[in-house]
Amino acid sequence: MNASELTYQALSPLVDNRVYPLFVPELADEMTPYIIYSQVSSTPYTTIDGITHHERVRMQIDIYGDDYDSVLALSTDVLDALDTIASSQHESTQYTADGGLYRAIIEYSFNHTTKPTEE
């Protein structure tokens, strides 16, 4: 499963599926809280036999909410959910106010598969 699918599956139950890659679509409701995720970087694993279709990917998770306490609580829930992704590693968390909303910025990395498995 790829990084986007893993991230969406882990986080969508926390915010009633208001989890989006890169930005909030115009047609999406603007209810908070919501989560935006983006891939920051990836490092492919290769062996002497060639490409493995596995990578270590670094993701950024932005959590938006109306009040500071709810963003703090949700960021804890997000970190717990990310622990369900195999080999995940929390790198940092920052808090800020952004456009009238509170935001938590979480960076983490984990392993994922870039090629779908054959069924």
Residue frames as a rotation matrix with the C-alpha (Angstrom) as fourth column:
MET 1
0.586 0.810 0.000 0.00
0.810 -0.586 0.000 0.00
0.000 0.000 -1.000 0.00
ASN 2
-0.143 -0.703 0.697 1.38
0.632 -0.607 -0.482 3.44
0.762 0.372 0.531 -0.83
ALA 3
-0.859 -0.367 -0.357 2.06
0.503 -0.473 -0.724 6.33
0.096 -0.801 0.591 1.59
SER 4
-0.748 0.627 0.216 -1.06
-0.563 -0.773 0.294 8.30
0.351 0.098 0.931 0.68
GLU 5
0.108 0.816 -0.568 -3.38
-0.221 0.576 0.787 5.32
0.969 0.041 0.242 1.19
LEU 6
-0.238 -0.282 -0.930 -1.73
0.767 0.533 -0.358 4.39
0.596 -0.798 0.089 4.50
THR 7
-0.984 -0.173 -0.051 -1.98
0.172 -0.809 -0.563 7.95
0.056 -0.562 0.825 5.79
TYR 8
-0.475 0.874 0.097 -5.60
-0.667 -0.430 0.609 8.39
0.574 0.224 0.787 4.73
GLN 9
0.142 0.546 -0.825 -6.67
0.123 0.818 0.562 5.06
0.982 -0.182 0.049 6.24
ALA 10
-0.453 -0.411 -0.791 -4.96
0.799 0.206 -0.565 5.81
0.395 -0.888 0.235 9.55
LEU 11
-0.961 -0.109 -0.254 -6.27
0.221 -0.853 -0.472 9.38
-0.165 -0.510 0.844 9.93
SER 12
-0.679 0.715 0.167 -9.69
-0.177 -0.380 0.908 9.61
0.712 0.587 0.384 8.27
PRO 13
0.019 0.755 -0.655 -11.64
0.705 0.454 0.545 8.04
0.709 -0.472 -0.524 11.18
LEU 14
-0.498 -0.320 -0.806 -10.36
0.847 -0.381 -0.372 10.81
-0.188 -0.868 0.460 13.48
VAL 15
-0.733 0.157 -0.662 -11.98
-0.123 -0.988 -0.099 13.67
-0.669 0.009 0.743 11.53
ASP 16
0.251 0.938 0.240 -14.99
0.075 0.229 -0.971 12.13
-0.965 0.261 -0.013 9.74
ASN 17
0.290 -0.247 0.924 -12.98
0.882 0.445 -0.158 11.60
-0.372 0.861 0.347 6.53
ARG 18
1.000 0.003 0.011 -11.88
0.006 -0.934 -0.357 15.26
0.009 0.357 -0.934 6.30
VAL 19
0.196 -0.974 0.118 -8.33
0.110 0.141 0.984 14.25
-0.974 -0.180 0.135 5.33
TYR 20
0.976 0.213 -0.043 -6.90
0.012 -0.254 -0.967 15.69
-0.217 0.944 -0.251 2.13
PRO 21
0.166 -0.952 0.259 -3.65
0.929 0.239 0.284 15.41
-0.332 0.194 0.923 0.16
LEU 22
-0.548 -0.674 0.495 -1.83
0.809 -0.578 0.107 18.76
0.214 0.459 0.862 -0.32
PHE 23
-0.946 0.268 0.182 -4.83
-0.289 -0.952 -0.101 21.15
0.146 -0.148 0.978 0.10
VAL 24
-0.471 0.871 0.141 -8.51
0.227 0.275 -0.934 21.35
-0.852 -0.408 -0.327 1.04
PRO 25
-0.710 0.253 0.657 -10.65
0.687 0.047 0.725 21.05
0.153 0.966 -0.207 -2.12
GLU 26
-0.900 0.381 0.211 -13.02
-0.371 -0.925 0.085 23.96
0.228 -0.002 0.974 -2.76
LEU 27
-0.096 0.946 -0.310 -16.03
-0.448 0.237 0.862 21.67
0.889 0.222 0.401 -2.72
ALA 28
-0.409 -0.099 -0.907 -15.13
0.625 0.694 -0.357 20.14
0.665 -0.713 -0.222 0.64
ASP 29
0.753 0.654 0.078 -17.04
0.366 -0.514 0.776 21.41
0.547 -0.555 -0.626 3.62
GLU 30
-0.061 -0.825 0.562 -15.01
-0.135 -0.551 -0.824 23.81
0.989 -0.127 -0.078 5.69
MET 31
0.902 0.382 0.202 -15.88
-0.268 0.126 0.955 22.25
0.340 -0.915 0.216 9.03
THR 32
-0.232 -0.967 0.105 -13.02
-0.688 0.087 -0.720 21.78
0.687 -0.239 -0.686 11.40
PRO 33
0.083 -0.985 -0.150 -11.08
-0.485 -0.171 0.858 19.91
-0.871 0.002 -0.492 12.38
TYR 34
0.993 0.079 -0.082 -9.49
-0.111 0.506 -0.855 18.69
-0.026 0.859 0.511 9.17
ILE 35
0.285 -0.927 0.242 -6.14
0.037 0.263 0.964 17.24
-0.958 -0.266 0.109 8.20
ILE 36
0.876 -0.182 -0.446 -3.92
-0.474 -0.158 -0.866 17.92
0.088 0.970 -0.225 5.19
TYR 37
0.488 -0.755 0.439 -1.01
0.122 0.557 0.822 15.61
-0.864 -0.347 0.364 4.43
SER 38
0.847 -0.299 -0.441 1.88
-0.515 -0.249 -0.821 15.87
0.135 0.921 -0.364 1.97
GLN 39
0.749 -0.661 0.046 4.88
0.653 0.749 0.111 13.78
-0.108 -0.053 0.993 1.11
VAL 40
0.768 -0.529 -0.361 8.07
-0.373 -0.827 0.420 15.70
-0.521 -0.188 -0.833 1.87
SER 41
-0.103 -0.841 -0.531 10.64
-0.994 0.110 0.018 13.21
0.043 0.530 -0.847 0.58
SER 42
0.911 0.303 0.278 11.29
-0.327 0.944 0.042 9.56
-0.249 -0.129 0.960 -0.11
THR 43
-0.177 -0.982 -0.070 14.33
-0.947 0.150 0.284 7.31
-0.268 0.117 -0.956 -0.17
PRO 44
0.680 0.470 -0.563 14.03
-0.642 0.752 -0.148 4.16
0.354 0.462 0.813 -2.28
TYR 45
0.214 -0.581 0.785 15.50
-0.536 0.602 0.591 0.88
-0.816 -0.548 -0.183 -1.10
THR 46
0.649 -0.092 -0.755 17.52
-0.675 0.387 -0.628 -0.92
0.350 0.918 0.189 -3.74
THR 47
0.586 -0.476 0.655 19.52
-0.203 0.697 0.688 -4.09
-0.784 -0.536 0.312 -3.52
ILE 48
-0.533 -0.841 -0.095 22.19
-0.399 0.151 0.904 -5.71
-0.746 0.520 -0.416 -5.64
ASP 49
-0.557 0.425 0.714 19.28
0.687 0.718 0.110 -7.43
-0.466 0.552 -0.692 -7.44
GLY 50
-0.673 0.268 0.689 17.73
0.444 -0.598 0.667 -4.06
0.591 0.755 0.284 -8.36
ILE 51
-0.579 0.542 0.609 14.66
-0.608 -0.785 0.119 -2.05
0.543 -0.302 0.784 -7.41
THR 52
-0.952 0.212 -0.222 12.66
0.305 0.733 -0.608 -3.39
0.033 -0.647 -0.762 -4.44
HIS 53
-0.264 0.864 0.428 9.61
0.192 -0.388 0.902 -1.09
0.945 0.320 -0.064 -4.79
HIS 54
0.504 0.326 -0.800 9.97
0.852 -0.036 0.522 -0.17
0.141 -0.945 -0.296 -1.11
GLU 55
-0.132 -0.506 0.853 10.78
0.253 -0.849 -0.464 3.32
0.958 0.154 0.240 0.17
ARG 56
-0.340 0.047 -0.939 11.26
0.905 -0.253 -0.341 5.25
-0.254 -0.966 0.043 3.38
VAL 57
-0.113 0.415 0.903 8.90
0.590 -0.703 0.397 8.21
0.800 0.577 -0.165 3.00
ARG 58
-0.818 -0.128 -0.560 8.75
0.529 -0.550 -0.647 11.40
-0.225 -0.826 0.517 5.07
MET 59
-0.098 0.896 0.432 5.30
0.766 -0.210 0.608 12.97
0.636 0.391 -0.666 5.47
GLN 60
-0.995 -0.031 0.094 3.98
-0.032 -0.797 -0.603 16.22
0.093 -0.603 0.792 6.89
ILE 61
-0.217 0.955 -0.202 0.59
0.889 0.278 0.363 16.24
0.403 -0.101 -0.910 8.58
ASP 62
-0.928 0.030 0.370 -1.17
-0.129 -0.961 -0.245 19.58
0.348 -0.275 0.896 9.16
ILE 63
-0.356 0.819 -0.450 -4.06
0.918 0.397 -0.003 19.50
0.176 -0.415 -0.893 11.63
TYR 64
-0.807 0.157 0.569 -6.42
-0.083 -0.985 0.154 22.49
0.585 0.077 0.808 11.61
GLY 65
-0.202 0.776 -0.597 -8.96
0.922 0.356 0.151 23.33
0.330 -0.520 -0.788 14.31
ASP 66
0.403 0.534 0.743 -10.92
0.293 -0.845 0.448 26.17
0.867 0.037 -0.497 15.87
ASP 67
0.812 -0.122 0.570 -9.30
-0.548 -0.493 0.675 26.06
0.199 -0.861 -0.468 19.29
TYR 68
-0.060 -0.998 -0.001 -5.89
-0.887 0.054 -0.458 25.26
0.458 -0.026 -0.889 20.66
ASP 69
-0.297 -0.046 0.954 -6.96
-0.766 0.608 -0.209 22.55
-0.570 -0.792 -0.216 23.11
SER 70
0.716 0.613 0.333 -8.81
-0.280 0.690 -0.667 20.54
-0.639 0.384 0.666 20.46
VAL 71
0.684 -0.561 -0.465 -5.78
-0.531 0.054 -0.846 20.71
0.500 0.826 -0.261 18.15
LEU 72
-0.330 -0.800 0.501 -3.54
-0.937 0.214 -0.275 19.49
0.113 -0.560 -0.821 20.99
ALA 73
0.015 0.420 0.907 -5.88
-0.535 0.770 -0.347 16.57
-0.845 -0.480 0.237 21.69
LEU 74
0.925 0.369 -0.088 -6.24
-0.252 0.425 -0.869 15.67
-0.283 0.827 0.486 18.02
SER 75
0.306 -0.884 -0.353 -2.48
-0.815 -0.052 -0.577 15.77
0.491 0.464 -0.737 17.49
THR 76
-0.442 -0.396 0.805 -2.11
-0.790 0.596 -0.141 13.14
-0.424 -0.698 -0.577 20.22
ASP 77
0.430 0.688 0.584 -4.77
-0.228 0.709 -0.667 11.00
-0.874 0.153 0.462 18.50
VAL 78
0.841 -0.181 -0.511 -2.97
-0.523 -0.023 -0.852 11.45
0.143 0.983 -0.114 15.15
LEU 79
-0.197 -0.979 0.058 0.32
-0.951 0.176 -0.255 10.28
0.239 -0.106 -0.965 16.64
ASP 80
-0.258 0.189 0.947 -1.43
-0.502 0.811 -0.299 7.23
-0.825 -0.553 -0.114 18.11
ALA 81
0.782 0.614 0.108 -2.99
-0.191 0.401 -0.896 6.46
-0.593 0.680 0.431 14.71
LEU 82
0.552 -0.650 -0.522 0.34
-0.765 -0.145 -0.627 6.88
0.332 0.745 -0.578 12.93
ASP 83
-0.323 -0.668 0.670 1.82
-0.866 0.494 0.076 4.27
-0.382 -0.556 -0.738 15.27
THR 84
0.441 0.555 0.706 -0.37
-0.187 0.826 -0.532 1.74
-0.878 0.103 0.468 13.45
ILE 85
0.881 -0.241 -0.408 1.70
-0.420 0.004 -0.908 2.27
0.221 0.970 -0.097 10.29
ALA 86
0.812 -0.576 -0.090 4.56
0.579 0.778 0.244 -0.22
-0.071 -0.250 0.966 10.28
SER 87
-0.094 -0.994 -0.050 7.94
0.994 -0.096 0.043 1.27
-0.048 -0.046 0.998 11.18
SER 88
0.589 0.309 0.747 6.60
0.403 -0.913 0.061 4.79
0.701 0.265 -0.662 11.65
GLN 89
-0.266 -0.731 -0.629 8.79
0.964 -0.183 -0.194 7.34
0.027 -0.657 0.753 13.37
HIS 90
0.837 0.545 -0.040 7.61
0.545 -0.829 0.121 10.69
0.032 -0.123 -0.992 14.77
GLU 91
-0.094 -0.939 0.330 10.13
0.870 -0.239 -0.431 13.41
0.483 0.247 0.840 13.98
SER 92
-0.960 -0.222 -0.169 8.64
0.278 -0.822 -0.497 16.67
-0.029 -0.524 0.851 15.29
THR 93
0.110 0.990 0.090 5.47
0.969 -0.127 0.212 18.59
0.221 0.064 -0.973 16.20
GLN 94
-0.950 -0.313 -0.012 4.95
0.311 -0.935 -0.173 22.36
0.043 -0.168 0.985 16.03
TYR 95
0.044 0.984 -0.170 1.92
0.963 -0.088 -0.256 24.49
-0.266 -0.152 -0.952 16.91
THR 96
-0.946 -0.313 -0.081 0.93
0.272 -0.907 0.320 27.79
-0.174 0.281 0.944 15.32
ALA 97
0.106 0.957 -0.271 -2.04
0.234 -0.289 -0.928 29.99
-0.967 0.035 -0.254 14.40
ASP 98
-0.889 -0.402 0.221 -2.72
0.256 -0.035 0.966 30.11
-0.381 0.915 0.134 10.68
GLY 99
-0.801 0.577 0.161 -5.48
-0.069 -0.356 0.932 32.19
0.595 0.735 0.325 9.07
GLY 100
-0.163 0.771 0.616 -7.65
-0.912 -0.356 0.205 32.29
0.378 -0.528 0.761 12.19
LEU 101
0.852 0.373 -0.368 -7.28
-0.238 0.901 0.362 28.55
0.467 -0.221 0.856 12.83
TYR 102
0.312 -0.759 0.571 -4.89
-0.773 0.147 0.617 26.70
-0.552 -0.634 -0.541 15.09
ARG 103
0.728 -0.137 -0.672 -2.53
-0.479 0.599 -0.641 24.28
0.490 0.789 0.371 13.39
ALA 104
0.438 -0.665 0.605 -0.34
-0.360 0.486 0.796 21.40
-0.824 -0.566 -0.027 14.49
ILE 105
0.527 -0.397 -0.751 2.42
-0.777 0.134 -0.616 20.37
0.345 0.908 -0.238 12.08
ILE 106
0.526 -0.313 0.791 3.59
-0.365 0.757 0.542 16.79
-0.768 -0.574 0.284 12.52
GLU 107
0.204 -0.526 -0.826 6.47
-0.924 0.176 -0.340 15.26
0.324 0.832 -0.450 10.59
TYR 108
0.305 -0.123 0.945 6.95
-0.481 0.836 0.264 11.52
-0.822 -0.535 0.195 10.53
SER 109
-0.225 -0.400 -0.889 8.46
-0.961 0.244 0.134 8.84
0.163 0.884 -0.439 8.34
PHE 110
0.232 0.312 0.921 7.66
-0.438 0.879 -0.188 5.21
-0.869 -0.360 0.341 7.58
ASN 111
-0.863 -0.491 0.118 8.27
-0.170 0.502 0.848 2.45
-0.476 0.711 -0.517 5.06
HIS 112
0.275 0.961 -0.032 5.83
-0.441 0.096 -0.892 1.83
-0.854 0.260 0.450 2.23
THR 113
-0.321 -0.267 0.909 5.48
0.590 0.695 0.412 -0.10
-0.741 0.668 -0.066 -1.01
THR 114
-0.478 0.066 -0.876 5.45
-0.470 -0.862 0.192 1.84
-0.742 0.503 0.443 -4.26
LYS 115
-0.735 0.208 -0.645 4.16
-0.546 0.382 0.746 -0.97
0.401 0.901 -0.167 -6.48
PRO 116
0.220 0.887 0.407 0.73
-0.975 0.211 0.068 -2.55
-0.026 -0.412 0.911 -5.89
THR 117
-0.618 -0.393 0.681 0.82
-0.451 0.887 0.103 -6.18
-0.644 -0.243 -0.725 -4.89
GLU 118
-0.687 0.345 -0.639 -0.47
-0.520 0.381 0.765 -8.70
0.507 0.858 -0.082 -7.42
GLU 119
-0.214 0.689 0.692 -3.80
-0.846 0.223 -0.484 -10.26
-0.488 -0.689 0.536 -6.47
